[in-house]
Amino acid sequence: NNDVPLAMKLQADGKFIVAGYTSNPERNAALVRYNANGSLDNALTGADAWGSGGIVISNFGVGSQIRTLLIQPNGAVLAGGQAGGSILVARY
């Protein structure tokens, strides 16, 4: 496993999201959310659920990676980066 962080954003509730990519074995975009105390946010149900145990891995194509994040006022996350030589924009 090769996990590389490229961006981080703080949410209004004190939780924070780290984004970049993971290579296991091919490169995929990855986001990980942590609680304000630094523990992995593993909320699995309800409005606060985030991925699988706090981790979201998305395969958008060859070499996908997230390089920037924006938290919208409603809490949705916009991610920007690249995949397969193209611009990547995704909403979580």
PDB file of N, CA, C and O in Angstrom:
ATOM      1  N   ASN A   1       0.829  -1.192   0.000  1.00  0.00           N
ATOM      2  CA  ASN A   1       0.000   0.000   0.000  1.00  0.00           C
ATOM      3  C   ASN A   1       0.867   1.245   0.000  1.00  0.00           C
ATOM      4  O   ASN A   1       1.843   1.337   0.745  1.00  0.00           O
ATOM      5  N   ASN A   2       0.505   2.196  -0.836  1.00  0.00           N
ATOM      6  CA  ASN A   2       1.201   3.464  -0.909  1.00  0.00           C
ATOM      7  C   ASN A   2       0.148   4.560  -0.860  1.00  0.00           C
ATOM      8  O   ASN A   2      -0.488   4.845  -1.874  1.00  0.00           O
ATOM      9  N   ASP A   3      -0.047   5.180   0.303  1.00  0.00           N
ATOM     10  CA  ASP A   3      -1.039   6.228   0.478  1.00  0.00           C
ATOM     11  C   ASP A   3      -0.342   7.580   0.489  1.00  0.00           C
ATOM     12  O   ASP A   3       0.614   7.784   1.237  1.00  0.00           O
ATOM     13  N   VAL A   4      -0.827   8.516  -0.350  1.00  0.00           N
ATOM     14  CA  VAL A   4      -0.188   9.822  -0.475  1.00  0.00           C
ATOM     15  C   VAL A   4      -1.230  10.924  -0.257  1.00  0.00           C
ATOM     16  O   VAL A   4      -2.171  11.047  -1.042  1.00  0.00           O
ATOM     17  N   PRO A   5      -1.072  11.723   0.797  1.00  0.00           N
ATOM     18  CA  PRO A   5      -1.984  12.848   1.025  1.00  0.00           C
ATOM     19  C   PRO A   5      -1.576  14.052   0.180  1.00  0.00           C
ATOM     20  O   PRO A   5      -0.392  14.375   0.078  1.00  0.00           O
ATOM     21  N   LEU A   6      -2.563  14.714  -0.426  1.00  0.00           N
ATOM     22  CA  LEU A   6      -2.281  15.878  -1.261  1.00  0.00           C
ATOM     23  C   LEU A   6      -3.106  17.102  -0.868  1.00  0.00           C
ATOM     24  O   LEU A   6      -2.788  18.218  -1.280  1.00  0.00           O
ATOM     25  N   ALA A   7      -4.166  16.906  -0.073  1.00  0.00           N
ATOM     26  CA  ALA A   7      -5.028  18.025   0.323  1.00  0.00           C
ATOM     27  C   ALA A   7      -5.673  17.714   1.662  1.00  0.00           C
ATOM     28  O   ALA A   7      -5.855  16.552   2.025  1.00  0.00           O
ATOM     29  N   MET A   8      -6.021  18.783   2.401  1.00  0.00           N
ATOM     30  CA  MET A   8      -6.709  18.607   3.679  1.00  0.00           C
ATOM     31  C   MET A   8      -7.618  19.817   3.902  1.00  0.00           C
ATOM     32  O   MET A   8      -7.239  20.954   3.618  1.00  0.00           O
ATOM     33  N   LYS A   9      -8.833  19.553   4.421  1.00  0.00           N
ATOM     34  CA  LYS A   9      -9.780  20.624   4.728  1.00  0.00           C
ATOM     35  C   LYS A   9     -10.437  20.351   6.073  1.00  0.00           C
ATOM     36  O   LYS A   9     -10.716  19.205   6.426  1.00  0.00           O
ATOM     37  N   LEU A  10     -10.675  21.418   6.808  1.00  0.00           N
ATOM     38  CA  LEU A  10     -11.359  21.362   8.091  1.00  0.00           C
ATOM     39  C   LEU A  10     -12.838  21.637   7.867  1.00  0.00           C
ATOM     40  O   LEU A  10     -13.196  22.584   7.167  1.00  0.00           O
ATOM     41  N   GLN A  11     -13.701  20.809   8.462  1.00  0.00           N
ATOM     42  CA  GLN A  11     -15.139  21.016   8.389  1.00  0.00           C
ATOM     43  C   GLN A  11     -15.580  21.900   9.548  1.00  0.00           C
ATOM     44  O   GLN A  11     -14.850  22.052  10.527  1.00  0.00           O
ATOM     45  N   ALA A  12     -16.765  22.478   9.443  1.00  0.00           N
ATOM     46  CA  ALA A  12     -17.300  23.374  10.474  1.00  0.00           C
ATOM     47  C   ALA A  12     -17.450  22.680  11.825  1.00  0.00           C
ATOM     48  O   ALA A  12     -17.371  23.329  12.868  1.00  0.00           O
ATOM     49  N   ASP A  13     -17.668  21.352  11.812  1.00  0.00           N
ATOM     50  CA  ASP A  13     -17.861  20.603  13.063  1.00  0.00           C
ATOM     51  C   ASP A  13     -16.548  20.152  13.701  1.00  0.00           C
ATOM     52  O   ASP A  13     -16.560  19.437  14.703  1.00  0.00           O
ATOM     53  N   GLY A  14     -15.426  20.561  13.132  1.00  0.00           N
ATOM     54  CA  GLY A  14     -14.118  20.199  13.677  1.00  0.00           C
ATOM     55  C   GLY A  14     -13.513  18.950  13.066  1.00  0.00           C
ATOM     56  O   GLY A  14     -12.325  18.685  13.252  1.00  0.00           O
ATOM     57  N   LYS A  15     -14.317  18.171  12.334  1.00  0.00           N
ATOM     58  CA  LYS A  15     -13.762  17.002  11.634  1.00  0.00           C
ATOM     59  C   LYS A  15     -12.930  17.505  10.464  1.00  0.00           C
ATOM     60  O   LYS A  15     -13.129  18.624   9.991  1.00  0.00           O
ATOM     61  N   PHE A  16     -11.994  16.677   9.995  1.00  0.00           N
ATOM     62  CA  PHE A  16     -11.198  17.088   8.853  1.00  0.00           C
ATOM     63  C   PHE A  16     -11.041  15.943   7.872  1.00  0.00           C
ATOM     64  O   PHE A  16     -11.063  14.769   8.240  1.00  0.00           O
ATOM     65  N   ILE A  17     -10.881  16.322   6.607  1.00  0.00           N
ATOM     66  CA  ILE A  17     -10.775  15.363   5.511  1.00  0.00           C
ATOM     67  C   ILE A  17      -9.393  15.485   4.888  1.00  0.00           C
ATOM     68  O   ILE A  17      -8.930  16.584   4.583  1.00  0.00           O
ATOM     69  N   VAL A  18      -8.744  14.346   4.704  1.00  0.00           N
ATOM     70  CA  VAL A  18      -7.459  14.277   4.010  1.00  0.00           C
ATOM     71  C   VAL A  18      -7.712  13.537   2.698  1.00  0.00           C
ATOM     72  O   VAL A  18      -8.363  12.493   2.683  1.00  0.00           O
ATOM     73  N   ALA A  19      -7.201  14.078   1.611  1.00  0.00           N
ATOM     74  CA  ALA A  19      -7.432  13.479   0.296  1.00  0.00           C
ATOM     75  C   ALA A  19      -6.133  13.353  -0.477  1.00  0.00           C
ATOM     76  O   ALA A  19      -5.162  14.061  -0.212  1.00  0.00           O
ATOM     77  N   GLY A  20      -6.132  12.450  -1.426  1.00  0.00           N
ATOM     78  CA  GLY A  20      -4.965  12.217  -2.271  1.00  0.00           C
ATOM     79  C   GLY A  20      -5.191  10.968  -3.093  1.00  0.00           C
ATOM     80  O   GLY A  20      -6.140  10.887  -3.872  1.00  0.00           O
ATOM     81  N   TYR A  21      -4.309   9.987  -2.914  1.00  0.00           N
ATOM     82  CA  TYR A  21      -4.506   8.724  -3.621  1.00  0.00           C
ATOM     83  C   TYR A  21      -3.904   7.565  -2.830  1.00  0.00           C
ATOM     84  O   TYR A  21      -3.061   7.741  -1.951  1.00  0.00           O
ATOM     85  N   THR A  22      -4.378   6.377  -3.185  1.00  0.00           N
ATOM     86  CA  THR A  22      -3.843   5.140  -2.642  1.00  0.00           C
ATOM     87  C   THR A  22      -3.478   4.236  -3.806  1.00  0.00           C
ATOM     88  O   THR A  22      -4.174   4.231  -4.821  1.00  0.00           O
ATOM     89  N   SER A  23      -2.420   3.487  -3.684  1.00  0.00           N
ATOM     90  CA  SER A  23      -2.009   2.541  -4.721  1.00  0.00           C
ATOM     91  C   SER A  23      -2.072   1.142  -4.140  1.00  0.00           C
ATOM     92  O   SER A  23      -1.223   0.750  -3.339  1.00  0.00           O
ATOM     93  N   ASN A  24      -3.084   0.396  -4.548  1.00  0.00           N
ATOM     94  CA  ASN A  24      -3.292  -0.933  -3.976  1.00  0.00           C
ATOM     95  C   ASN A  24      -3.974  -1.861  -4.974  1.00  0.00           C
ATOM     96  O   ASN A  24      -5.146  -2.153  -4.738  1.00  0.00           O
ATOM     97  N   PRO A  25      -3.405  -2.345  -6.029  1.00  0.00           N
ATOM     98  CA  PRO A  25      -2.081  -2.032  -6.565  1.00  0.00           C
ATOM     99  C   PRO A  25      -2.102  -0.847  -7.529  1.00  0.00           C
ATOM    100  O   PRO A  25      -1.055  -0.255  -7.789  1.00  0.00           O
ATOM    101  N   GLU A  26      -3.299  -0.480  -8.076  1.00  0.00           N
ATOM    102  CA  GLU A  26      -3.318   0.663  -8.993  1.00  0.00           C
ATOM    103  C   GLU A  26      -3.752   1.919  -8.250  1.00  0.00           C
ATOM    104  O   GLU A  26      -4.379   1.834  -7.194  1.00  0.00           O
ATOM    105  N   ARG A  27      -3.424   3.067  -8.791  1.00  0.00           N
ATOM    106  CA  ARG A  27      -3.715   4.331  -8.125  1.00  0.00           C
ATOM    107  C   ARG A  27      -5.197   4.675  -8.217  1.00  0.00           C
ATOM    108  O   ARG A  27      -5.777   4.689  -9.303  1.00  0.00           O
ATOM    109  N   ASN A  28      -5.804   4.953  -7.062  1.00  0.00           N
ATOM    110  CA  ASN A  28      -7.198   5.381  -6.968  1.00  0.00           C
ATOM    111  C   ASN A  28      -7.291   6.598  -6.065  1.00  0.00           C
ATOM    112  O   ASN A  28      -6.526   6.734  -5.111  1.00  0.00           O
ATOM    113  N   ALA A  29      -8.230   7.479  -6.368  1.00  0.00           N
ATOM    114  CA  ALA A  29      -8.474   8.644  -5.530  1.00  0.00           C
ATOM    115  C   ALA A  29      -8.969   8.180  -4.159  1.00  0.00           C
ATOM    116  O   ALA A  29      -9.736   7.223  -4.057  1.00  0.00           O
ATOM    117  N   ALA A  30      -8.524   8.864  -3.115  1.00  0.00           N
ATOM    118  CA  ALA A  30      -8.900   8.467  -1.760  1.00  0.00           C
ATOM    119  C   ALA A  30      -9.181   9.683  -0.889  1.00  0.00           C
ATOM    120  O   ALA A  30      -8.510  10.709  -0.998  1.00  0.00           O
ATOM    121  N   LEU A  31     -10.189   9.552  -0.019  1.00  0.00           N
ATOM    122  CA  LEU A  31     -10.496  10.548   0.991  1.00  0.00           C
ATOM    123  C   LEU A  31     -10.644   9.817   2.316  1.00  0.00           C
ATOM    124  O   LEU A  31     -11.204   8.723   2.374  1.00  0.00           O
ATOM    125  N   VAL A  32     -10.138  10.429   3.378  1.00  0.00           N
ATOM    126  CA  VAL A  32     -10.252   9.857   4.711  1.00  0.00           C
ATOM    127  C   VAL A  32     -10.725  10.971   5.636  1.00  0.00           C
ATOM    128  O   VAL A  32     -10.163  12.066   5.631  1.00  0.00           O
ATOM    129  N   ARG A  33     -11.772  10.690   6.442  1.00  0.00           N
ATOM    130  CA  ARG A  33     -12.270  11.704   7.365  1.00  0.00           C
ATOM    131  C   ARG A  33     -11.933  11.310   8.795  1.00  0.00           C
ATOM    132  O   ARG A  33     -12.094  10.160   9.205  1.00  0.00           O
ATOM    133  N   TYR A  34     -11.458  12.309   9.543  1.00  0.00           N
ATOM    134  CA  TYR A  34     -11.078  12.128  10.939  1.00  0.00           C
ATOM    135  C   TYR A  34     -11.955  12.980  11.838  1.00  0.00           C
ATOM    136  O   TYR A  34     -12.416  14.049  11.437  1.00  0.00           O
ATOM    137  N   ASN A  35     -12.185  12.505  13.057  1.00  0.00           N
ATOM    138  CA  ASN A  35     -12.875  13.285  14.069  1.00  0.00           C
ATOM    139  C   ASN A  35     -11.961  14.398  14.552  1.00  0.00           C
ATOM    140  O   ASN A  35     -10.760  14.381  14.280  1.00  0.00           O
ATOM    141  N   ALA A  36     -12.518  15.360  15.263  1.00  0.00           N
ATOM    142  CA  ALA A  36     -11.737  16.491  15.765  1.00  0.00           C
ATOM    143  C   ALA A  36     -10.583  16.039  16.659  1.00  0.00           C
ATOM    144  O   ALA A  36      -9.570  16.732  16.753  1.00  0.00           O
ATOM    145  N   ASN A  37     -10.724  14.879  17.318  1.00  0.00           N
ATOM    146  CA  ASN A  37      -9.660  14.386  18.205  1.00  0.00           C
ATOM    147  C   ASN A  37      -8.591  13.577  17.465  1.00  0.00           C
ATOM    148  O   ASN A  37      -7.666  13.056  18.088  1.00  0.00           O
ATOM    149  N   GLY A  38      -8.718  13.470  16.134  1.00  0.00           N
ATOM    150  CA  GLY A  38      -7.722  12.762  15.330  1.00  0.00           C
ATOM    151  C   GLY A  38      -8.017  11.303  15.077  1.00  0.00           C
ATOM    152  O   GLY A  38      -7.286  10.653  14.330  1.00  0.00           O
ATOM    153  N   SER A  39      -9.078  10.763  15.681  1.00  0.00           N
ATOM    154  CA  SER A  39      -9.442   9.367  15.433  1.00  0.00           C
ATOM    155  C   SER A  39     -10.187   9.256  14.109  1.00  0.00           C
ATOM    156  O   SER A  39     -10.833  10.212  13.679  1.00  0.00           O
ATOM    157  N   LEU A  40     -10.101   8.105  13.465  1.00  0.00           N
ATOM    158  CA  LEU A  40     -10.787   7.859  12.203  1.00  0.00           C
ATOM    159  C   LEU A  40     -12.293   7.954  12.418  1.00  0.00           C
ATOM    160  O   LEU A  40     -12.825   7.363  13.357  1.00  0.00           O
ATOM    161  N   ASP A  41     -12.976   8.690  11.560  1.00  0.00           N
ATOM    162  CA  ASP A  41     -14.432   8.843  11.661  1.00  0.00           C
ATOM    163  C   ASP A  41     -15.087   7.614  11.038  1.00  0.00           C
ATOM    164  O   ASP A  41     -15.206   7.522   9.816  1.00  0.00           O
ATOM    165  N   ASN A  42     -15.502   6.694  11.860  1.00  0.00           N
ATOM    166  CA  ASN A  42     -16.072   5.451  11.340  1.00  0.00           C
ATOM    167  C   ASN A  42     -17.585   5.382  11.520  1.00  0.00           C
ATOM    168  O   ASN A  42     -18.136   4.288  11.640  1.00  0.00           O
ATOM    169  N   ALA A  43     -18.271   6.528  11.540  1.00  0.00           N
ATOM    170  CA  ALA A  43     -19.734   6.545  11.573  1.00  0.00           C
ATOM    171  C   ALA A  43     -20.243   5.868  10.305  1.00  0.00           C
ATOM    172  O   ALA A  43     -19.911   6.287   9.197  1.00  0.00           O
ATOM    173  N   LEU A  44     -21.035   4.841  10.466  1.00  0.00           N
ATOM    174  CA  LEU A  44     -21.465   4.047   9.308  1.00  0.00           C
ATOM    175  C   LEU A  44     -22.906   4.291   8.892  1.00  0.00           C
ATOM    176  O   LEU A  44     -23.311   3.876   7.806  1.00  0.00           O
ATOM    177  N   THR A  45     -23.692   4.960   9.739  1.00  0.00           N
ATOM    178  CA  THR A  45     -25.100   5.162   9.410  1.00  0.00           C
ATOM    179  C   THR A  45     -25.507   6.607   9.667  1.00  0.00           C
ATOM    180  O   THR A  45     -24.800   7.364  10.333  1.00  0.00           O
ATOM    181  N   GLY A  46     -26.652   6.965   9.127  1.00  0.00           N
ATOM    182  CA  GLY A  46     -27.204   8.293   9.356  1.00  0.00           C
ATOM    183  C   GLY A  46     -26.573   9.347   8.463  1.00  0.00           C
ATOM    184  O   GLY A  46     -25.795   9.046   7.557  1.00  0.00           O
ATOM    185  N   ALA A  47     -26.934  10.599   8.747  1.00  0.00           N
ATOM    186  CA  ALA A  47     -26.466  11.715   7.934  1.00  0.00           C
ATOM    187  C   ALA A  47     -24.967  11.914   8.053  1.00  0.00           C
ATOM    188  O   ALA A  47     -24.360  12.545   7.187  1.00  0.00           O
ATOM    189  N   ASP A  48     -24.352  11.385   9.112  1.00  0.00           N
ATOM    190  CA  ASP A  48     -22.927  11.585   9.346  1.00  0.00           C
ATOM    191  C   ASP A  48     -22.063  10.470   8.758  1.00  0.00           C
ATOM    192  O   ASP A  48     -20.841  10.500   8.900  1.00  0.00           O
ATOM    193  N   ALA A  49     -22.682   9.490   8.100  1.00  0.00           N
ATOM    194  CA  ALA A  49     -21.915   8.360   7.553  1.00  0.00           C
ATOM    195  C   ALA A  49     -20.946   8.838   6.484  1.00  0.00           C
ATOM    196  O   ALA A  49     -21.268   9.710   5.677  1.00  0.00           O
ATOM    197  N   TRP A  50     -19.753   8.253   6.492  1.00  0.00           N
ATOM    198  CA  TRP A  50     -18.720   8.654   5.526  1.00  0.00           C
ATOM    199  C   TRP A  50     -17.992   7.410   5.049  1.00  0.00           C
ATOM    200  O   TRP A  50     -17.201   6.825   5.788  1.00  0.00           O
ATOM    201  N   GLY A  51     -18.257   7.007   3.821  1.00  0.00           N
ATOM    202  CA  GLY A  51     -17.541   5.898   3.205  1.00  0.00           C
ATOM    203  C   GLY A  51     -17.638   4.604   3.988  1.00  0.00           C
ATOM    204  O   GLY A  51     -18.664   4.312   4.602  1.00  0.00           O
ATOM    205  N   SER A  52     -16.582   3.846   3.963  1.00  0.00           N
ATOM    206  CA  SER A  52     -16.486   2.577   4.688  1.00  0.00           C
ATOM    207  C   SER A  52     -15.504   2.767   5.832  1.00  0.00           C
ATOM    208  O   SER A  52     -14.290   2.729   5.630  1.00  0.00           O
ATOM    209  N   GLY A  53     -16.028   2.971   7.025  1.00  0.00           N
ATOM    210  CA  GLY A  53     -15.167   3.188   8.174  1.00  0.00           C
ATOM    211  C   GLY A  53     -14.366   4.467   8.102  1.00  0.00           C
ATOM    212  O   GLY A  53     -13.252   4.537   8.622  1.00  0.00           O
ATOM    213  N   GLY A  54     -14.932   5.492   7.452  1.00  0.00           N
ATOM    214  CA  GLY A  54     -14.261   6.779   7.342  1.00  0.00           C
ATOM    215  C   GLY A  54     -13.398   6.935   6.109  1.00  0.00           C
ATOM    216  O   GLY A  54     -12.754   7.969   5.930  1.00  0.00           O
ATOM    217  N   ILE A  55     -13.374   5.919   5.251  1.00  0.00           N
ATOM    218  CA  ILE A  55     -12.509   5.934   4.062  1.00  0.00           C
ATOM    219  C   ILE A  55     -13.354   5.804   2.792  1.00  0.00           C
ATOM    220  O   ILE A  55     -14.235   4.948   2.706  1.00  0.00           O
ATOM    221  N   VAL A  56     -13.076   6.658   1.814  1.00  0.00           N
ATOM    222  CA  VAL A  56     -13.733   6.584   0.507  1.00  0.00           C
ATOM    223  C   VAL A  56     -12.638   6.418  -0.540  1.00  0.00           C
ATOM    224  O   VAL A  56     -11.723   7.237  -0.624  1.00  0.00           O
ATOM    225  N   ILE A  57     -12.732   5.364  -1.333  1.00  0.00           N
ATOM    226  CA  ILE A  57     -11.794   5.136  -2.435  1.00  0.00           C
ATOM    227  C   ILE A  57     -12.599   5.102  -3.725  1.00  0.00           C
ATOM    228  O   ILE A  57     -13.559   4.341  -3.846  1.00  0.00           O
ATOM    229  N   SER A  58     -12.204   5.931  -4.689  1.00  0.00           N
ATOM    230  CA  SER A  58     -12.923   6.040  -5.954  1.00  0.00           C
ATOM    231  C   SER A  58     -11.965   5.806  -7.116  1.00  0.00           C
ATOM    232  O   SER A  58     -10.891   6.403  -7.181  1.00  0.00           O
ATOM    233  N   ASN A  59     -12.370   4.932  -8.030  1.00  0.00           N
ATOM    234  CA  ASN A  59     -11.576   4.656  -9.224  1.00  0.00           C
ATOM    235  C   ASN A  59     -12.183   5.435 -10.385  1.00  0.00           C
ATOM    236  O   ASN A  59     -13.197   5.033 -10.956  1.00  0.00           O
ATOM    237  N   PHE A  60     -11.553   6.549 -10.723  1.00  0.00           N
ATOM    238  CA  PHE A  60     -12.022   7.389 -11.822  1.00  0.00           C
ATOM    239  C   PHE A  60     -11.240   7.144 -13.092  1.00  0.00           C
ATOM    240  O   PHE A  60     -11.488   7.806 -14.100  1.00  0.00           O
ATOM    241  N   GLY A  61     -10.307   6.215 -13.073  1.00  0.00           N
ATOM    242  CA  GLY A  61      -9.487   5.933 -14.235  1.00  0.00           C
ATOM    243  C   GLY A  61      -8.027   5.852 -13.836  1.00  0.00           C
ATOM    244  O   GLY A  61      -7.684   5.953 -12.658  1.00  0.00           O
ATOM    245  N   VAL A  62      -7.182   5.670 -14.817  1.00  0.00           N
ATOM    246  CA  VAL A  62      -5.748   5.485 -14.589  1.00  0.00           C
ATOM    247  C   VAL A  62      -5.160   6.663 -13.822  1.00  0.00           C
ATOM    248  O   VAL A  62      -5.312   7.816 -14.226  1.00  0.00           O
ATOM    249  N   GLY A  63      -4.491   6.366 -12.719  1.00  0.00           N
ATOM    250  CA  GLY A  63      -3.771   7.390 -11.967  1.00  0.00           C
ATOM    251  C   GLY A  63      -4.636   8.435 -11.301  1.00  0.00           C
ATOM    252  O   GLY A  63      -4.188   9.567 -11.116  1.00  0.00           O
ATOM    253  N   SER A  64      -5.872   8.092 -10.932  1.00  0.00           N
ATOM    254  CA  SER A  64      -6.742   9.108 -10.347  1.00  0.00           C
ATOM    255  C   SER A  64      -6.243   9.557  -8.983  1.00  0.00           C
ATOM    256  O   SER A  64      -5.798   8.752  -8.165  1.00  0.00           O
ATOM    257  N   GLN A  65      -6.329  10.857  -8.761  1.00  0.00           N
ATOM    258  CA  GLN A  65      -5.898  11.441  -7.500  1.00  0.00           C
ATOM    259  C   GLN A  65      -6.637  12.745  -7.250  1.00  0.00           C
ATOM    260  O   GLN A  65      -7.013  13.455  -8.183  1.00  0.00           O
ATOM    261  N   ILE A  66      -6.838  13.047  -5.964  1.00  0.00           N
ATOM    262  CA  ILE A  66      -7.495  14.287  -5.567  1.00  0.00           C
ATOM    263  C   ILE A  66      -6.421  15.241  -5.062  1.00  0.00           C
ATOM    264  O   ILE A  66      -5.585  14.874  -4.236  1.00  0.00           O
ATOM    265  N   ARG A  67      -6.455  16.479  -5.573  1.00  0.00           N
ATOM    266  CA  ARG A  67      -5.437  17.466  -5.217  1.00  0.00           C
ATOM    267  C   ARG A  67      -5.994  18.669  -4.472  1.00  0.00           C
ATOM    268  O   ARG A  67      -5.230  19.429  -3.877  1.00  0.00           O
ATOM    269  N   THR A  68      -7.321  18.857  -4.492  1.00  0.00           N
ATOM    270  CA  THR A  68      -7.913  19.996  -3.795  1.00  0.00           C
ATOM    271  C   THR A  68      -9.320  19.646  -3.321  1.00  0.00           C
ATOM    272  O   THR A  68     -10.009  18.832  -3.935  1.00  0.00           O
ATOM    273  N   LEU A  69      -9.736  20.270  -2.224  1.00  0.00           N
ATOM    274  CA  LEU A  69     -11.049  20.032  -1.640  1.00  0.00           C
ATOM    275  C   LEU A  69     -11.751  21.352  -1.358  1.00  0.00           C
ATOM    276  O   LEU A  69     -11.107  22.366  -1.090  1.00  0.00           O
ATOM    277  N   LEU A  70     -13.069  21.327  -1.422  1.00  0.00           N
ATOM    278  CA  LEU A  70     -13.904  22.453  -1.039  1.00  0.00           C
ATOM    279  C   LEU A  70     -15.090  21.900  -0.266  1.00  0.00           C
ATOM    280  O   LEU A  70     -15.764  20.984  -0.737  1.00  0.00           O
ATOM    281  N   ILE A  71     -15.349  22.444   0.906  1.00  0.00           N
ATOM    282  CA  ILE A  71     -16.513  22.038   1.689  1.00  0.00           C
ATOM    283  C   ILE A  71     -17.621  23.042   1.396  1.00  0.00           C
ATOM    284  O   ILE A  71     -17.454  24.237   1.641  1.00  0.00           O
ATOM    285  N   GLN A  72     -18.758  22.565   0.869  1.00  0.00           N
ATOM    286  CA  GLN A  72     -19.879  23.439   0.568  1.00  0.00           C
ATOM    287  C   GLN A  72     -20.649  23.764   1.856  1.00  0.00           C
ATOM    288  O   GLN A  72     -20.530  23.032   2.838  1.00  0.00           O
ATOM    289  N   PRO A  73     -21.431  24.843   1.868  1.00  0.00           N
ATOM    290  CA  PRO A  73     -22.181  25.218   3.067  1.00  0.00           C
ATOM    291  C   PRO A  73     -23.098  24.109   3.597  1.00  0.00           C
ATOM    292  O   PRO A  73     -23.359  24.048   4.798  1.00  0.00           O
ATOM    293  N   ASN A  74     -23.586  23.233   2.711  1.00  0.00           N
ATOM    294  CA  ASN A  74     -24.452  22.140   3.142  1.00  0.00           C
ATOM    295  C   ASN A  74     -23.674  20.916   3.621  1.00  0.00           C
ATOM    296  O   ASN A  74     -24.274  19.899   3.971  1.00  0.00           O
ATOM    297  N   GLY A  75     -22.328  21.007   3.640  1.00  0.00           N
ATOM    298  CA  GLY A  75     -21.486  19.910   4.113  1.00  0.00           C
ATOM    299  C   GLY A  75     -20.982  18.982   3.033  1.00  0.00           C
ATOM    300  O   GLY A  75     -20.123  18.139   3.294  1.00  0.00           O
ATOM    301  N   ALA A  76     -21.504  19.121   1.813  1.00  0.00           N
ATOM    302  CA  ALA A  76     -21.020  18.279   0.719  1.00  0.00           C
ATOM    303  C   ALA A  76     -19.561  18.650   0.408  1.00  0.00           C
ATOM    304  O   ALA A  76     -19.130  19.782   0.627  1.00  0.00           O
ATOM    305  N   VAL A  77     -18.830  17.678  -0.101  1.00  0.00           N
ATOM    306  CA  VAL A  77     -17.416  17.872  -0.396  1.00  0.00           C
ATOM    307  C   VAL A  77     -17.207  17.838  -1.907  1.00  0.00           C
ATOM    308  O   VAL A  77     -17.612  16.889  -2.579  1.00  0.00           O
ATOM    309  N   LEU A  78     -16.572  18.882  -2.433  1.00  0.00           N
ATOM    310  CA  LEU A  78     -16.165  18.904  -3.834  1.00  0.00           C
ATOM    311  C   LEU A  78     -14.680  18.585  -3.883  1.00  0.00           C
ATOM    312  O   LEU A  78     -13.880  19.167  -3.151  1.00  0.00           O
ATOM    313  N   ALA A  79     -14.327  17.658  -4.750  1.00  0.00           N
ATOM    314  CA  ALA A  79     -12.930  17.238  -4.890  1.00  0.00           C
ATOM    315  C   ALA A  79     -12.481  17.494  -6.323  1.00  0.00           C
ATOM    316  O   ALA A  79     -13.217  17.227  -7.273  1.00  0.00           O
ATOM    317  N   GLY A  80     -11.283  18.009  -6.465  1.00  0.00           N
ATOM    318  CA  GLY A  80     -10.715  18.249  -7.783  1.00  0.00           C
ATOM    319  C   GLY A  80      -9.361  17.574  -7.897  1.00  0.00           C
ATOM    320  O   GLY A  80      -8.624  17.467  -6.917  1.00  0.00           O
ATOM    321  N   GLY A  81      -9.043  17.124  -9.082  1.00  0.00           N
ATOM    322  CA  GLY A  81      -7.763  16.457  -9.283  1.00  0.00           C
ATOM    323  C   GLY A  81      -7.596  16.044 -10.722  1.00  0.00           C
ATOM    324  O   GLY A  81      -7.938  16.785 -11.644  1.00  0.00           O
ATOM    325  N   GLN A  82      -7.059  14.837 -10.907  1.00  0.00           N
ATOM    326  CA  GLN A  82      -6.840  14.335 -12.259  1.00  0.00           C
ATOM    327  C   GLN A  82      -7.039  12.830 -12.306  1.00  0.00           C
ATOM    328  O   GLN A  82      -6.880  12.117 -11.314  1.00  0.00           O
ATOM    329  N   ALA A  83      -7.394  12.380 -13.499  1.00  0.00           N
ATOM    330  CA  ALA A  83      -7.568  10.948 -13.747  1.00  0.00           C
ATOM    331  C   ALA A  83      -7.323  10.680 -15.217  1.00  0.00           C
ATOM    332  O   ALA A  83      -7.973  11.275 -16.076  1.00  0.00           O
ATOM    333  N   GLY A  84      -6.400   9.798 -15.508  1.00  0.00           N
ATOM    334  CA  GLY A  84      -6.126   9.437 -16.887  1.00  0.00           C
ATOM    335  C   GLY A  84      -5.752  10.613 -17.764  1.00  0.00           C
ATOM    336  O   GLY A  84      -6.069  10.614 -18.953  1.00  0.00           O
ATOM    337  N   GLY A  85      -5.086  11.616 -17.207  1.00  0.00           N
ATOM    338  CA  GLY A  85      -4.682  12.782 -17.983  1.00  0.00           C
ATOM    339  C   GLY A  85      -5.781  13.811 -18.151  1.00  0.00           C
ATOM    340  O   GLY A  85      -5.589  14.800 -18.859  1.00  0.00           O
ATOM    341  N   SER A  86      -6.930  13.609 -17.519  1.00  0.00           N
ATOM    342  CA  SER A  86      -8.048  14.545 -17.615  1.00  0.00           C
ATOM    343  C   SER A  86      -8.323  15.181 -16.261  1.00  0.00           C
ATOM    344  O   SER A  86      -7.885  14.689 -15.221  1.00  0.00           O
ATOM    345  N   ILE A  87      -9.057  16.285 -16.299  1.00  0.00           N
ATOM    346  CA  ILE A  87      -9.468  16.960 -15.069  1.00  0.00           C
ATOM    347  C   ILE A  87     -10.525  16.123 -14.373  1.00  0.00           C
ATOM    348  O   ILE A  87     -11.415  15.569 -15.017  1.00  0.00           O
ATOM    349  N   LEU A  88     -10.423  16.035 -13.058  1.00  0.00           N
ATOM    350  CA  LEU A  88     -11.358  15.271 -12.247  1.00  0.00           C
ATOM    351  C   LEU A  88     -12.085  16.222 -11.309  1.00  0.00           C
ATOM    352  O   LEU A  88     -11.451  16.989 -10.585  1.00  0.00           O
ATOM    353  N   VAL A  89     -13.425  16.173 -11.319  1.00  0.00           N
ATOM    354  CA  VAL A  89     -14.245  16.897 -10.360  1.00  0.00           C
ATOM    355  C   VAL A  89     -15.296  15.917  -9.868  1.00  0.00           C
ATOM    356  O   VAL A  89     -16.002  15.298 -10.664  1.00  0.00           O
ATOM    357  N   ALA A  90     -15.396  15.781  -8.545  1.00  0.00           N
ATOM    358  CA  ALA A  90     -16.372  14.851  -7.970  1.00  0.00           C
ATOM    359  C   ALA A  90     -17.009  15.482  -6.748  1.00  0.00           C
ATOM    360  O   ALA A  90     -16.392  16.302  -6.069  1.00  0.00           O
ATOM    361  N   ARG A  91     -18.236  15.099  -6.472  1.00  0.00           N
ATOM    362  CA  ARG A  91     -18.964  15.601  -5.296  1.00  0.00           C
ATOM    363  C   ARG A  91     -19.301  14.437  -4.402  1.00  0.00           C
ATOM    364  O   ARG A  91     -19.820  13.419  -4.860  1.00  0.00           O
ATOM    365  N   TYR A  92     -19.006  14.586  -3.117  1.00  0.00           N
ATOM    366  CA  TYR A  92     -19.283  13.533  -2.130  1.00  0.00           C
ATOM    367  C   TYR A  92     -20.258  14.061  -1.089  1.00  0.00           C
ATOM    368  O   TYR A  92     -20.626  13.337  -0.164  1.00  0.00           O
TER     369      TYR A  92
END
